[in-house]
Amino acid sequence: MNTSESTAPFTKTPNDLQEAMYSAGFDATQLEILMLVIRYTYGFHREGHSLALEFIAKGIKKTKGNV
């Protein structure tokens, strides 16, 4: 399968965003949250989206207190 096809199972993200992520010094939970947010914004071709705390916690398999 050609990975340039729009049906390819991955999320395109801007290079500058990825570079900022590398140097930001996020811990593991912060990176999980960021990747979930990217998935539900860039992954669905949205500029933004409201995500409930409960949704994020469930998505990264953490308690709300750890998000």
Residue pairs with C-beta under 8 A, 6 or more apart in sequence:
1 8
2 8
3 10
11 38
11 39
11 42
11 43
12 42
13 38
13 42
17 38
21 31
21 34
26 34
29 60
29 62
29 66
29 67
32 60
32 62
33 56
33 60
33 67
36 51
36 56
36 59
36 60
37 51
37 56
40 46
40 49
40 51
41 47
41 48
41 49
53 64
53 67
54 64
56 67
57 63
57 64
57 66
57 67
60 67
